[in-house]
Amino acid sequence: MKKTKTRTIDFLLILGASLLLLSACHQEAPIGKEQVVIPTDTIFVASDSSQKVILTSLIEVYEALNPLRKVIPIFAREKQLYEYIRTDKVDLIFRSYLLTESEKKDIEKRKLNPKIHPFWTDGLAVIASNGFPKEELTEEELTAVLTNRSTAFHTIVDNSNTSTYDLIFDKYALDKKQVNAYAAGSEDSVISAVRQHDNYIGLIGSSYFTVDKEALPKGIKLLGLIPAGKQKAEYPFQDQLYNGVYPLTRQIHGINVGAMDGSGSAFASFVLSERGQRIILKAGLLPAKIPPRTIELVTE
């Protein structure tokens, strides 16, 4: 889907202003120029809010490299993203699962050509206030609180419309009607609530900030998560995402059902390019394609 805007210089206004200037100052008016039309392609993409930070970074660089293109992000419930692309409201969606059977049937019925790419992998970071009594949690401790078998602490997530919420249910096969988790409304609200309560832990996408203890918000610490049957705590760092040892991870895919040379494909190509994957790598996430590292050897 391609939308085009035009900005046209109104030379009649310029001519009128020139004539007024001529009569007032008795100077020769500047010679007018031919009409100039500058096309601007607008690309619409959709994601849930847990990917807002990394998506914003990618858009900023893409627009700087392509000044005649504008990327407009829409943030919505992950389960509703396919409807956006099916109804041509967006060119590309970002989400944590592949096409469902019903979506595949819809695409086949409409004779579309879907293009699906893995873009990056992130994890759910477990955060707490500096006053929280533990530095690590086991998966058993986490699931015990989520299933009301323990009241040792409370769990808070961004909201029930994101893949953050879906991941903990899919991972631990929880009953959503009985789960003990609070929805704060946004990632910022999770951080604020955790900072104010020493008996809260928050689950927040690692794409929200660079996963580095020195980069955490003030008053917040990153907790280690000990996988079931293991003794060592793991963190949503790049090496542990790469090795698959961190329990709460999700792979983010791009889905585009438009033309191969359309705007959605152009932005998807940028995300998969070496520059795009380096942006993802720098953000502390695991890119789908590890950018090569070039080392120059100098011999004397």
C-alpha positions, 0 to 999 in steps of 0.5 A, a space after each residue: 500500500 502506497 500513499 503519496 502526499 505532495 507539497 506544491 509551492 504556490 507561485 501565484 502568491 509569490 508573484 503577487 508578493 513580488 509585485 507588491 514589493 516592486 510597487 513599494 520599493 521600485 525594485 525589479 521583482 525576482 524571476 519566478 521558478 517553475 512549479 516544484 512537486 515533492 512526493 513523500 511516501 508514507 509508510 504505516 506500520 503497527 506493533 504492540 506498545 512493548 516494541 515502541 522503543 526499538 521501533 522508534 529508533 529504527 524509524 528515526 534512522 530510516 527517515 534520516 536516510 530517506 528524507 522523502 519517506 515518512 513512517 507512521 507507527 500505530 500501537 495496538 493490541 497484538 491480537 488485533 494487528 492482523 486486522 490492520 494489515 488485512 484492511 489495508 490500514 498499515 503496510 507492515 506489522 510487527 508481532 511475536 507469533 506467525 500466521 494463524 490457521 484462520 489468517 492463512 485461509 484468509 490470505 489464500 482466499 484473497 490470493 495474497 503473497 505474504 512475506 514474513 521475516 524474523 526481525 529480532 528476539 527480546 526477552 521479558 526482563 524481571 525488574 524490582 525496586 532496590 528495596 526488593 529482598 531478592 536478587 534472583 527468582 526461580 521460575 517456580 517462585 514466579 509461577 506460584 505468585 501468578 497462580 495465587 499459590 503464594 503471596 510473597 510478592 505481586 506481579 505487574 505487567 504493562 497491560 493485557 493487550 500486549 505480547 508481554 501478557 500473552 507470553 507468560 500465559 503461553 509459557 506457563 499455561 495459566 488460566 487468565 481468569 485466575 492469574 494474579 497479575 496487575 496491569 499498570 497500563 504502560 511500561 512507564 507505569 510498571 516502572 513507577 509502580 515497582 519503584 514505589 512498592 518493595 513487594 512488587 516485581 515487574 515484567 517488561 520487554 527488554 526492548 524498552 531499554 538497553 538491557 544493561 544494569 547501568 542503563 536501568 531507571 533510577 531505583 530499579 534493579 534487574 532480577 535474575 531468573 533461574 530456569 526450572 531444574 537449574 541452579 544458575 540465574 539467567 538474564 535477558 542479555 544478548 548472549 543468553 538470548 542467543 544461547 536460548 537459556 533465558 526462559 522468557 523470550 519472544 521472536 518478533 516477526 514482520 508480516 507484510 501482505 502487500 506488493 514486493 516493491 511496496 513501502 512495507 517491503 522497503 521498510 522491512 528490507 531496511 530492518 533486515 539490512 546490516 544497518 538495521 540489524 546493528 541498530 537492534 544489536 546496539 539496543 541490547 536485543 538479538 538481531 535475526 542476522 548477526 552483523 559481521 564484525 570487520 577487523 583490519 589487520 595491519 602488517 609492518 
